[in-house]
Amino acid sequence: MATQWFARWIEAERGRFVLLLPIAMGAAILVYFVLPAEPPLWLGLALTLGAGLLLILGWRRPVWRLAGALALAAALGFARAEWRTAAMPPIVAVTNGVQGVSGFVARVEPLPDGARVLLRAPRLGHGRTLRRMVRLKLKPGDTPPRPGALVKVYALLFAPDPPAYPGGWDQGRDYYFARLAATGMALTPLRVLRPAPDNRLDDALQRLRGHIAGAILAALPISTGSIAVTLLTGDEQIIPPQERQNFVLAGLAHILAVAGLHVGIVMGLVFLAARWLLSRSAWMALHWPGKPIAAVFALAGGGAYALLTGAHLPILRSLAMASLVTLGVLAGRKAISLRGLAIAALVLMLLMPEAILSASFQMSFSAVAALIAGYAAVRPFWRRFHASRGVMRRAAMHGVELAFTSLLAGGASMPFSAYQFQQIEPYWIPANLVAVPLTALWIMPWGLTGIALLPLHLAGLAFRPMGWGIDVIVWMTRHIAAWPHALVPVPPMPAAAILLIAAGLAWLCIWRSPARLAGLGLMAAGVGAALLARPPDALISADARLIAIRSGAEIFLIRQKGASKYTLEQWGPLWGGRPLIQAACTAATCRIGPVLFASVPVTVCAGAQVLVSPVAQPGCPGVALLDAAAVARGGAIAAWAGPGRAVIHVSREAQGNRPWVSN
C-alpha cells in the first residue's frame, strides 16, 4: 500500500523534483557557515568530484540520478562558499579611536543631515594601503568630492562590534564580506589630495545620481523628496529616521528597499510603453514580434535601473529573475514559475553564497515562492470570478487580489523578518493595499518621467506630482504608526525554529499533491519551537560593562560607565521587549533568583547556580561563572539556570574559529 502511494506521489510530482536543487545548495551553504572551524579548500573540491561521480554512475536510475544531482548541488554550494571566503581580503585589526585616514572615494551616500563616503584602498595613519574599505560619515555641511578623488581626513574609527549575545548578529561577518575594515565619523573636513578623473563609468553614474537627487530636492521637501531620491537612486540613507520608522511600523519597509517590486514596476512600465509605441504603426504591428521586442526593452530598462540604483544584492537578484522571465517570453514559455525562481536562487548563491544569511534573500525568495504557489493553487477560483463582466464585481476582485497578494507575500516573509529583526508589523495588509498600487501606477511613472525630462531642465514638472503620491503614503504611515501594537517585539528565534519554518514553507510551495499540506505541520513545529524558547537568566556583555539578570517577568540591568549603546539596543528584544529595570544593587553582592551578582571577588556563592560579575572572580565549585575574565576569552556569555547545573553559551564558541572572527 505504501509503495503504491509513493509511486502515485512520484507520478503526481513529476517535474517538481528539480526544485529541490536550490534547497540542497542552500542547506550546504548554511552547514558551511555554522562549522566551528574553517574547512580545508580541498574538501569542497573533493565533495564536488564525488557527487559528480555519483551522478554519472546513477544516471540511468531515476532515484540515484536525483540523489546525485542533489549531492552535486550541495557540494557546489559548499565549495563555492569556501572559495568565496578564501577570496576575501583578510580582516584588519582596527583600534577604536581617532586616526588619520586617506583613500579614494568609491561612493557618496546622501544622509538626512549630510553625507557619508566609502573609501577604497585606505591608509590608516602612516600604515600600509589596506585591501578593505572604510566608511565615514562626514561633518554636517561638508560637501563630498566626486567619486575617484583621493582624500585625507581625521576620523573617529570603530571596528565591528562583537555579537551582543551568543548567537546574535555577527557584524564582523557582514563587514568581512562587504570588504569593510571599519566605519566612523569624520572630525575634520575632507581634504582633496588629488581630484577625481573623468573617465569612469562609476563616477558618471554617481554624478547622475547626484543630479537626480538635486533636482528632486529642489522640487520637493525632505519628507517626500528623500523617499523619491531613494526610489530613483537607491540611496535610502537620506530618509529621516522617524519617517523610516513609520514605514517599518506600517509594514512598508520594502517600499524603501529598492528591490524586486521596483524592478518589476520599471520593467512593466517600459514593457507597456514599448508595446504601445510598436502598436502605433500598423506595419510594425503586423510584421514585427511586438511582445518579444517589448520584453527585451523591458529587460534593458530594468538593467539601467539596477545600475542607477547601485546594483545592490536585492536588485541583482531581481534582475536575474527578470532575465529568466524575458527568456521565457522570447522562447514562448511560461514567464514566471517556480523553476525560474529556482534557477535565480542557484545563480545568486553561486555568485554570493553569503547572501543566504541576509534578510533580503530570505524574505524576497520566500515571498515570491509563496506568490507563485499561492496563485497557482487558487487559479481555478480566480478564473471563474474574472469571467464576470460586472464592473463592480471585477473591481472588487482586483481589491481581493491585492489583499491576497499582500497576505501571501507578507505572511511568507514575516517569520524571516521576526528571525532577522526580532519584530512583527501586524498592519502590513491595509498599508500595502494603498501603497503598492500607488507606487506602481502613480509614483514610479512620474519618477521615470522626471528622469526623462532632466536634460530639458523640466524634471520638476514630473517630480511634483510624484511627491503628491508619496505624501499620501507618508500620511498613511504616520497614522498607522500610531495604532496600538503597530510593532510587536519578539524574542530571538532559535535556528532550529526558523529552519523548520523554512522547510515547511518550501515543502508547501514545491509540491502539487495534497502531501504538500505536511509543510503546515513543519511550520507549526517551527512556531512552537520559537514560542517555547526560553530567554537567558543571566547575560554579560563582551566588555563586562552590561549585565542583565532575569527574575520571573522582571529583567534587571546593571550598567557600568562606558557601556555599549549598541549592545543595549541588541539586548532589547531578548526578553520580548520587556523593559530593563535598573537594578539597585548597593551592596558588594546581590542575589536575584538563582543568580548572584558580585562587584568584588567572592568565594562563597550561597547556593546560587550562576555567578555574574564585572570583575575577575576566583569562582565557586559547581557554579557557572560569567565574569570579566571569561568574557575577555570568549565574548558575551549567557546562562540558563536548570534543575541541575546551569547551561552556558559563549559567543566565541558560537562564532567558531573563522576568517571573519578577530582573535
PAKOLTI-92552 format. One record per residue (C-alpha): chain; x, y, z. Coordinates in Angstrom, 3 decimals. Layout:
BEGIN
   chaine         xx         yy         zz
        A          X          Y          Z
...
//
This chain:
BEGIN
   chaine         xx         yy         zz
        A      0.000      0.000      0.000
        A      2.749      2.433      0.995
        A      4.706      1.537     -2.154
        A      1.695      2.240     -4.364
        A      1.052      5.572     -2.623
        A      4.691      6.560     -3.053
        A      4.592      5.637     -6.747
        A      1.431      7.713     -7.250
        A      3.030     10.631     -5.416
        A      6.140     10.443     -7.584
        A      3.998     10.458    -10.705
        A      1.900     13.398     -9.475
        A      5.023     15.417     -8.712
        A      6.852     14.654    -11.940
        A      8.979     17.633    -12.958
        A      8.967     19.187     -9.484
        A     11.980     17.416     -8.002
        A     14.349     19.798     -9.773
        A     13.094     22.453     -7.347
        A     14.978     20.634     -4.575
        A     18.336     21.651     -6.097
        A     18.492     25.196     -4.625
        A     17.321     23.809     -1.284
        A     20.195     21.307     -1.270
        A     22.661     24.029     -2.236
        A     21.340     26.429      0.382
        A     21.450     23.770      3.103
        A     25.090     23.008      2.303
        A     26.000     26.701      2.413
        A     24.325     27.012      5.813
        A     26.288     23.989      7.026
        A     29.484     25.713      5.900
        A     28.676     28.893      7.821
        A     27.877     27.103     11.100
        A     31.044     24.998     11.139
        A     33.188     25.667     14.231
        A     36.383     25.911     12.159
        A     37.310     26.714      8.568
        A     37.410     23.526      6.467
        A     40.303     22.913      4.044
        A     39.762     24.181      0.498
        A     40.293     20.738     -0.963
        A     37.227     19.406      0.898
        A     34.742     21.250     -1.314
        A     36.516     20.093     -4.474
        A     36.599     16.513     -3.229
        A     32.887     16.599     -2.376
        A     32.082     18.036     -5.812
        A     34.069     15.347     -7.611
        A     32.445     12.608     -5.508
        A     28.947     13.972     -6.149
        A     29.662     14.274     -9.863
        A     30.808     10.645     -9.946
        A     27.634      9.567     -8.116
        A     25.525     11.442    -10.673
        A     27.317      9.788    -13.611
        A     27.123      6.282    -12.161
        A     23.463      6.593    -11.202
        A     22.269      8.456    -14.296
        A     20.220      5.546    -15.649
        A     18.271      5.110    -12.406
        A     15.913      7.988    -11.540
        A     16.330      7.727     -7.772
        A     20.120      7.657     -7.935
        A     20.106     10.392    -10.564
        A     18.114     12.616     -8.231
        A     20.397     11.754     -5.306
        A     23.464     12.544     -7.406
        A     22.010     15.848     -8.613
        A     21.137     16.918     -5.070
        A     24.573     15.888     -3.813
        A     26.236     17.819     -6.636
        A     24.193     20.965     -5.917
        A     25.089     20.702     -2.229
        A     28.778     20.107     -2.950
        A     28.918     23.035     -5.374
        A     27.330     25.314     -2.774
        A     29.749     24.190     -0.060
        A     32.776     24.536     -2.335
        A     31.678     27.952     -3.608
        A     31.193     29.219     -0.041
        A     34.720     28.032      0.814
        A     36.319     29.717     -2.172
        A     34.278     32.884     -1.801
        A     35.540     33.215      1.771
        A     39.120     32.476      0.736
        A     38.955     35.143     -1.988
        A     38.116     37.898      0.511
        A     40.971     40.059      1.830
        A     41.889     39.213      5.427
        A     40.332     41.182      8.265
        A     42.185     44.217      9.580
        A     42.717     44.919     13.268
        A     41.443     48.476     13.713
        A     41.800     50.238     17.049
        A     38.819     52.318     18.064
        A     39.827     55.958     18.228
        A     40.966     58.993     16.255
        A     43.212     58.290     13.278
        A     44.225     59.948     10.056
        A     42.590     58.255      7.068
        A     43.359     58.669      3.377
        A     41.861     56.868      0.409
        A     39.919     57.118     -2.834
        A     36.227     57.992     -2.695
        A     34.371     54.940     -4.015
        A     30.814     56.062     -3.290
        A     28.952     59.057     -1.894
        A     25.730     58.363      0.004
        A     23.420     61.256      0.974
        A     22.084     61.382      4.544
        A     19.299     63.496      6.081
        A     21.877     65.765      7.719
        A     24.813     65.431      5.325
        A     26.540     62.577      3.540
        A     28.868     59.655      4.031
        A     31.612     58.304      1.818
        A     33.095     54.890      1.184
        A     36.883     54.973      0.810
        A     38.718     52.271     -1.149
        A     42.437     51.481     -0.767
        A     42.522     53.374      2.552
        A     45.579     54.061      4.679
        A     45.258     54.489      8.426
        A     47.854     56.965      9.662
        A     51.168     56.144      8.020
        A     50.363     52.468      7.651
        A     50.186     50.383      4.521
        A     47.365     50.550      1.994
        A     44.545     48.245      3.018
        A     42.667     45.905      0.707
        A     39.486     46.676      2.580
        A     37.345     49.842      2.697
        A     36.422     52.435      5.319
        A     33.005     54.110      5.540
        A     32.860     57.607      7.076
        A     30.025     59.958      7.953
        A     31.080     63.490      7.049
        A     30.707     66.585      9.193
        A     27.415     68.450      8.613
        A     27.861     70.959      5.815
        A     30.945     69.225      4.389
        A     30.482     68.815      0.623
        A     31.801     65.412     -0.509
        A     34.075     65.284     -3.566
        A     33.268     63.257     -6.657
        A     33.969     59.517     -6.598
        A     37.542     58.745     -7.598
        A     39.090     61.645     -5.681
        A     41.970     60.943     -3.291
        A     41.133     62.477      0.087
        A     42.512     62.717      3.602
        A     40.660     63.287      6.872
        A     40.955     62.774     10.613
        A     38.182     60.484     11.800
        A     36.891     58.612     14.820
        A     37.016     54.977     13.696
        A     35.174     51.946     15.040
        A     35.915     48.287     14.413
        A     32.901     45.962     14.016
        A     31.139     45.261     17.288
        A     31.264     41.701     18.617
        A     27.963     39.810     18.946
        A     25.872     41.312     21.734
        A     24.912     37.819     22.926
        A     25.713     34.229     21.906
        A     24.149     33.605     18.504
        A     23.472     37.325     17.967
        A     24.125     39.342     14.828
        A     27.728     38.903     13.728
        A     28.679     42.354     12.482
        A     32.219     41.160     11.797
        A     30.952     38.607      9.258
        A     28.933     41.284      7.484
        A     31.992     43.560      7.345
        A     34.128     40.686      6.095
        A     32.009     40.003      3.019
        A     31.317     43.716      2.430
        A     35.114     44.261      2.340
        A     34.863     46.788      5.168
        A     37.660     47.380      7.667
        A     35.937     49.993      9.833
        A     33.309     52.700      9.986
        A     33.472     56.068     11.639
        A     32.824     59.801     11.709
        A     34.946     62.493     10.106
        A     36.238     65.031     12.619
        A     37.657     67.422     10.020
        A     36.534     68.418      6.515
        A     37.755     66.169      3.720
        A     40.984     67.451      2.146
        A     41.252     66.577     -1.554
        A     44.777     65.427     -2.396
        A     44.000     64.528     -5.999
        A     40.815     65.380     -7.938
        A     38.669     62.663     -9.440
        A     39.317     61.540    -13.034
        A     36.516     61.965    -15.560
        A     36.579     58.653    -17.401
        A     34.998     56.136    -15.068
        A     31.509     54.695    -15.502
        A     31.008     54.519    -11.730
        A     31.796     58.212    -11.431
        A     29.362     59.072    -14.222
        A     26.616     57.055    -12.510
        A     27.378     58.709     -9.186
        A     27.170     62.159    -10.781
        A     23.853     61.195    -12.384
        A     22.518     60.064     -9.007
        A     23.594     63.359     -7.510
        A     21.950     65.280    -10.353
        A     18.675     63.381     -9.887
        A     18.766     63.866     -6.113
        A     19.429     67.591     -6.518
        A     16.531     68.006     -8.951
        A     14.173     66.111     -6.640
        A     15.125     68.057     -3.511
        A     14.772     71.304     -5.437
        A     11.158     70.386     -6.210
        A     10.107     68.525     -3.028
        A     10.619     68.913      0.735
        A     12.877     66.439      2.509
        A      9.893     64.496      3.916
        A      8.805     63.359      0.452
        A     11.925     64.175     -1.546
        A     14.052     61.769      0.470
        A     11.730     58.899     -0.475
        A     11.716     59.974     -4.131
        A     15.545     60.020     -4.077
        A     15.535     56.515     -2.612
        A     13.148     55.144     -5.247
        A     15.128     56.599     -8.160
        A     18.751     56.337     -6.958
        A     18.746     53.631     -4.262
        A     20.279     55.972     -1.638
        A     17.944     55.197      1.257
        A     20.249     56.663      3.945
        A     18.829     60.097      3.147
        A     15.427     59.256      4.671
        A     14.909     60.856      8.132
        A     14.976     58.213     10.900
        A     11.444     58.896     12.168
        A      9.980     58.639      8.686
        A     11.826     55.374      8.085
        A     10.495     54.036     11.381
        A      6.936     54.939     10.364
        A      7.337     52.936      7.161
        A      8.642     49.977      9.195
        A      5.719     50.142     11.628
        A      3.254     50.231      8.729
        A      4.835     47.155      7.125
        A      6.111     49.196      4.175
        A      9.863     48.903      4.684
        A     10.031     47.049      1.353
        A      8.910     50.253     -0.402
        A     12.144     51.906      0.759
        A     14.396     48.919     -0.018
        A     14.863     49.110     -3.782
        A     14.473     45.520     -4.975
        A     12.117     43.243     -6.855
        A      8.988     45.378     -6.519
        A     10.725     48.390     -8.030
        A     12.448     46.463    -10.828
        A      9.137     44.832    -11.678
        A      7.376     48.203    -11.817
        A     10.086     49.744    -14.019
        A     10.166     46.777    -16.379
        A      6.373     46.650    -16.539
        A      6.159     50.342    -17.408
        A      8.864     50.032    -20.087
        A      7.161     46.918    -21.477
        A      3.785     48.658    -21.731
        A      5.339     51.768    -23.272
        A      7.221     49.692    -25.847
        A      4.126     47.676    -26.764
        A      2.105     50.883    -27.147
        A      4.737     52.544    -29.362
        A      5.089     49.451    -31.551
        A      1.316     49.295    -31.990
        A      1.206     52.883    -33.296
        A      2.430     51.633    -36.691
        A      0.164     49.140    -38.446
        A      3.109     47.790    -40.468
        A      5.245     47.157    -37.328
        A      2.290     45.655    -35.504
        A      1.743     43.190    -38.369
        A      5.372     42.321    -39.233
        A      7.357     42.645    -36.004
        A      7.028     40.373    -32.932
        A      5.855     43.098    -30.559
        A      5.816     41.142    -27.313
        A      9.401     39.758    -27.516
        A     10.748     43.156    -28.619
        A      8.966     44.871    -25.736
        A     10.353     42.226    -23.335
        A     13.915     42.990    -24.483
        A     13.326     46.723    -23.990
        A     11.898     45.990    -20.547
        A     14.974     43.976    -19.585
        A     17.235     46.787    -20.803
        A     15.206     49.258    -18.754
        A     15.500     47.028    -15.687
        A     19.266     46.760    -16.196
        A     19.612     50.544    -16.476
        A     17.550     50.995    -13.303
        A     19.730     48.433    -11.495
        A     22.891     50.340    -12.457
        A     21.353     53.653    -11.433
        A     20.347     52.335     -8.009
        A     23.751     50.837     -7.269
        A     23.405     47.212     -8.414
        A     22.926     46.014     -4.832
        A     22.218     42.381     -3.989
        A     18.386     42.668     -3.989
        A     18.482     44.423     -7.366
        A     20.824     41.823     -8.872
        A     18.588     39.026     -7.597
        A     15.509     40.657     -9.078
        A     17.286     41.334    -12.359
        A     18.352     37.696    -12.578
        A     14.736     36.640    -12.138
        A     13.631     39.240    -14.695
        A     16.167     37.892    -17.188
        A     14.648     34.437    -16.864
        A     11.167     35.902    -17.360
        A     12.382     37.658    -20.516
        A     13.949     34.465    -21.839
        A     10.647     32.700    -21.162
        A      8.777     35.329    -23.189
        A     11.295     35.072    -26.059
        A     11.055     31.276    -26.052
        A      7.275     31.293    -25.817
        A      7.393     29.541    -22.435
        A      5.718     30.353    -19.134
        A      7.355     33.549    -17.934
        A      7.011     33.261    -14.137
        A      7.412     29.881    -12.493
        A      8.976     28.162     -9.511
        A     11.546     26.669    -11.865
        A     12.659     30.158    -12.913
        A     12.839     31.166     -9.245
        A     14.941     28.078     -8.517
        A     17.400     28.966    -11.280
        A     17.656     32.536     -9.983
        A     18.367     31.215     -6.471
        A     21.046     28.834     -7.767
        A     22.763     31.588     -9.739
        A     22.689     34.026     -6.841
        A     24.007     31.501     -4.317
        A     26.853     30.582     -6.648
        A     27.731     34.241     -7.120
        A     27.356     35.298     -3.468
        A     26.784     32.323     -1.151
        A     26.809     34.615      1.894
        A     23.580     36.181      0.592
        A     21.582     33.271      2.023
        A     22.223     34.680      5.503
        A     20.715     38.064      4.640
        A     17.182     39.228      5.373
        A     16.819     40.380      1.772
        A     17.448     36.911      0.340
        A     15.277     35.075      2.835
        A     12.307     37.442      2.734
        A     12.233     38.040     -1.008
        A     12.569     34.419     -2.134
        A     10.011     33.242      0.428
        A      7.563     35.949     -0.697
        A      7.973     35.208     -4.421
        A      7.694     31.442     -3.896
        A      4.507     31.926     -1.854
        A      3.038     34.202     -4.537
        A      3.738     31.767     -7.370
        A      2.484     28.709     -5.469
        A     -0.450     30.542     -3.895
        A     -1.802     31.912     -7.157
        A     -1.333     28.526     -8.823
        A     -3.468     26.962     -6.085
        A     -6.338     29.457     -6.460
        A     -6.163     29.893    -10.252
        A     -9.414     27.942    -10.973
        A    -11.320     30.046     -8.449
        A     -9.790     33.257     -9.833
        A    -10.752     32.400    -13.422
        A    -14.417     31.903    -12.540
        A    -14.677     35.337    -10.969
        A    -12.652     37.118    -13.662
        A    -15.062     35.748    -16.253
        A    -17.716     38.004    -14.800
        A    -18.470     41.129    -16.804
        A    -19.841     43.138    -13.914
        A    -17.730     46.244    -13.366
        A    -18.253     46.374     -9.604
        A    -17.594     42.669     -9.213
        A    -14.378     42.836    -11.193
        A    -13.264     45.907     -9.249
        A    -13.948     44.054     -6.015
        A    -11.909     41.102     -7.296
        A     -8.962     43.391     -8.008
        A     -9.144     44.545     -4.396
        A     -9.279     40.952     -3.220
        A     -6.268     40.134     -5.394
        A     -4.263     42.965     -3.842
        A     -5.181     41.782     -0.341
        A     -4.372     38.174     -1.263
        A     -1.016     39.249     -2.699
        A     -0.161     41.174      0.474
        A     -1.281     38.241      2.628
        A      0.857     35.746      0.721
        A      3.993     37.891      0.456
        A      3.775     39.334      3.957
        A      2.789     36.072      5.603
        A      5.617     34.130      3.956
        A      8.278     36.714      4.775
        A      7.055     37.502      8.303
        A      8.878     34.585     10.048
        A     12.149     35.659      8.449
        A     11.528     39.267      9.470
        A     10.926     38.072     13.028
        A     14.114     35.994     12.894
        A     16.295     38.782     11.484
        A     14.865     41.829     13.270
        A     13.003     40.404     16.301
        A      9.804     42.271     15.442
        A      6.494     41.853     13.615
        A      4.415     44.568     11.957
        A      0.770     43.327     12.034
        A     -0.766     46.057      9.831
        A      1.044     45.251      6.611
        A     -2.082     44.267      4.649
        A     -4.064     47.560      4.797
        A     -0.903     49.583      4.248
        A      0.106     47.599      1.175
        A     -3.394     47.799     -0.298
        A     -2.798     51.533     -0.733
        A      0.980     51.869     -1.058
        A      1.788     49.230     -3.685
        A     -0.783     50.280     -6.332
        A      0.003     53.949     -5.693
        A      3.721     53.307     -6.149
        A      3.209     51.287     -9.321
        A      0.548     53.403    -11.020
        A      1.438     56.942     -9.947
        A      4.728     57.458     -8.088
        A      7.153     55.458    -10.235
        A      5.672     56.535    -13.623
        A      6.056     60.196    -12.645
        A      9.559     59.499    -11.312
        A     10.719     57.895    -14.565
        A      9.138     60.767    -16.487
        A     11.132     63.182    -14.346
        A     14.386     61.411    -15.201
        A     13.500     61.610    -18.895
        A     12.894     65.375    -18.523
        A     16.219     66.077    -16.786
        A     18.066     67.090    -19.998
        A     15.303     69.634    -20.694
        A     15.524     71.054    -17.126
        A     11.809     70.293    -16.715
        A     12.107     67.413    -14.241
        A     10.279     69.379    -11.547
        A      7.085     69.174    -13.585
        A      7.088     65.396    -13.019
        A      8.696     65.239     -9.583
        A      5.991     67.431     -8.008
        A      3.088     65.051     -8.815
        A      5.387     62.215     -7.786
        A      5.612     63.938     -4.401
        A      1.797     64.139     -4.152
        A      1.615     60.349     -4.270
        A      4.417     59.998     -1.734
        A      2.583     62.469      0.524
        A     -0.370     60.081      0.664
        A      1.847     57.176      1.738
        A      3.716     59.303      4.289
        A      0.419     60.496      5.785
        A     -0.812     56.909      5.985
        A      2.361     55.591      7.636
        A      2.252     58.313     10.285
        A     -1.274     57.313     11.249
        A     -0.656     53.557     11.164
        A      2.477     54.006     13.280
        A      0.231     55.488     15.988
        A     -2.110     52.480     16.046
        A     -1.849     50.180     19.088
        A      0.677     47.368     18.793
        A      1.959     48.664     15.447
        A      5.239     46.956     16.327
        A      5.239     43.648     18.191
        A      8.688     42.747     19.571
        A      9.521     39.040     19.619
        A     12.461     37.270     21.258
        A     15.295     35.991     19.036
        A     14.171     32.866     17.233
        A     16.269     29.694     17.625
        A     17.965     28.494     14.448
        A     16.053     25.203     14.632
        A     12.743     27.092     14.629
        A     13.423     29.164     11.517
        A     14.838     26.110      9.725
        A     11.626     24.175     10.429
        A      9.525     27.089      9.185
        A     11.651     27.462      6.049
        A     11.485     23.725      5.359
        A      7.721     23.707      5.819
        A      7.243     26.702      3.528
        A      9.439     25.136      0.847
        A      7.543     21.820      1.093
        A      4.216     23.637      0.865
        A      5.260     25.630     -2.208
        A      7.091     22.937     -4.172
        A      4.580     20.108     -4.425
        A      1.213     19.899     -6.183
        A     -0.444     16.944     -4.418
        A     -2.197     17.036     -1.014
        A      1.045     15.799      0.551
        A      2.169     19.420      0.365
        A     -0.010     20.141      3.419
        A      2.579     18.366      5.563
        A      4.521     21.595      5.223
        A      1.975     23.251      7.510
        A      2.922     20.764     10.209
        A      6.600     21.630      9.859
        A      5.819     25.329     10.026
        A      3.661     24.795     13.121
        A      6.518     22.862     14.747
        A      8.845     25.784     13.975
        A      6.440     28.283     15.505
        A      6.112     26.031     18.554
        A      9.888     25.815     18.919
        A     10.094     29.621     18.744
        A      7.369     30.056     21.384
        A      8.982     27.527     23.726
        A     12.414     29.160     23.530
        A     13.445     30.400     26.954
        A     15.415     33.643     27.359
        A     18.613     33.537     29.429
        A     18.597     34.016     33.194
        A     21.873     35.934     33.116
        A     23.753     37.730     30.366
        A     27.042     39.628     30.394
        A     28.354     41.757     27.524
        A     31.694     41.264     25.782
        A     33.255     44.120     27.787
        A     31.560     43.123     31.097
        A     30.028     46.602     31.409
        A     26.471     45.411     30.896
        A     24.848     42.673     32.953
        A     21.216     41.563     32.747
        A     19.552     39.171     35.206
        A     16.082     37.699     34.745
        A     13.836     37.023     37.705
        A     10.392     35.845     36.648
        A      8.889     38.512     34.408
        A     11.366     41.211     35.500
        A     14.692     41.923     33.831
        A     17.276     43.695     35.999
        A     20.073     45.657     34.341
        A     23.409     46.517     35.921
        A     25.191     49.105     33.797
        A     28.776     50.275     34.199
        A     30.178     53.561     32.927
        A     31.070     53.477     29.221
        A     28.707     50.589     28.403
        A     27.965     49.981     24.730
        A     24.714     51.541     23.472
        A     24.791     49.135     20.513
        A     24.846     46.131     22.849
        A     22.000     47.544     24.918
        A     19.891     48.033     21.779
        A     20.576     44.454     20.712
        A     19.566     43.160     24.132
        A     16.148     44.869     23.938
        A     14.272     42.087     22.068
        A     15.869     39.219     24.027
        A     13.088     39.193     26.593
        A     10.249     40.044     24.189
        A     10.545     43.808     24.566
        A     10.084     43.822     28.336
        A     11.699     46.894     29.930
        A     15.120     46.515     31.533
        A     14.905     47.689     35.162
        A     17.968     49.379     36.604
        A     18.976     47.077     39.459
        A     19.605     48.751     42.829
        A     22.492     46.533     43.997
        A     24.128     48.836     46.547
        A     25.915     46.048     48.417
        A     29.002     44.194     47.182
        A     26.813     41.195     46.353
        A     23.220     40.959     45.203
        A     21.147     37.766     44.897
        A     18.426     37.769     42.220
        A     16.753     34.366     41.986
        A     19.344     31.688     41.106
        A     21.851     34.367     40.014
        A     24.404     36.005     42.301
        A     25.839     39.367     41.235
        A     29.134     40.376     42.829
        A     31.076     43.597     42.258
        A     34.051     42.279     44.260
        A     35.770     38.851     44.274
        A     33.816     36.274     46.284
        A     34.485     32.679     47.266
        A     31.073     31.773     48.707
        A     28.109     31.753     46.312
        A     25.345     30.969     48.863
        A     23.649     28.238     46.779
        A     23.419     30.276     43.565
        A     23.678     28.471     40.213
        A     25.197     31.399     38.329
        A     27.791     33.960     39.421
        A     27.971     37.086     37.284
        A     30.457     39.889     37.867
        A     32.155     42.818     36.078
        A     35.482     41.821     37.690
        A     37.540     38.633     37.584
        A     36.335     36.044     40.093
        A     38.013     33.015     41.637
        A     34.719     31.154     41.136
        A     32.664     28.772     43.232
        A     32.580     24.977     42.729
        A     29.629     23.885     40.560
        A     28.546     27.464     39.829
        A     28.502     28.843     36.262
        A     30.897     31.787     36.087
        A     30.208     34.860     33.953
        A     32.936     37.353     34.834
        A     35.368     39.796     33.214
        A     37.998     37.117     32.642
        A     35.519     34.772     30.960
        A     34.227     37.415     28.525
        A     37.774     38.504     27.738
        A     38.365     34.940     26.500
        A     35.021     34.193     24.865
        A     32.987     37.362     24.362
        A     29.414     37.755     25.598
        A     28.101     34.879     27.744
        A     24.533     33.791     28.536
        A     23.420     31.354     31.239
        A     20.238     29.382     31.899
        A     19.608     28.045     35.389
        A     18.254     24.497     35.485
        A     17.370     21.698     37.860
        A     20.998     20.556     37.801
        A     23.939     22.607     36.603
        A     23.352     25.829     34.699
        A     23.792     25.814     30.922
        A     26.053     28.484     29.459
        A     26.547     29.657     25.866
        A     29.634     31.608     24.821
        A     29.772     33.942     21.815
        A     33.210     32.855     20.657
        A     32.123     29.213     20.638
        A     29.034     30.112     18.596
        A     31.162     32.099     16.122
        A     33.848     29.436     15.793
        A     37.362     29.919     14.507
        A     36.502     31.526     11.179
        A     38.295     34.078      8.960
        A     35.885     36.861      9.954
        A     36.375     36.372     13.711
        A     39.044     38.526     15.385
        A     41.344     36.684     17.750
//
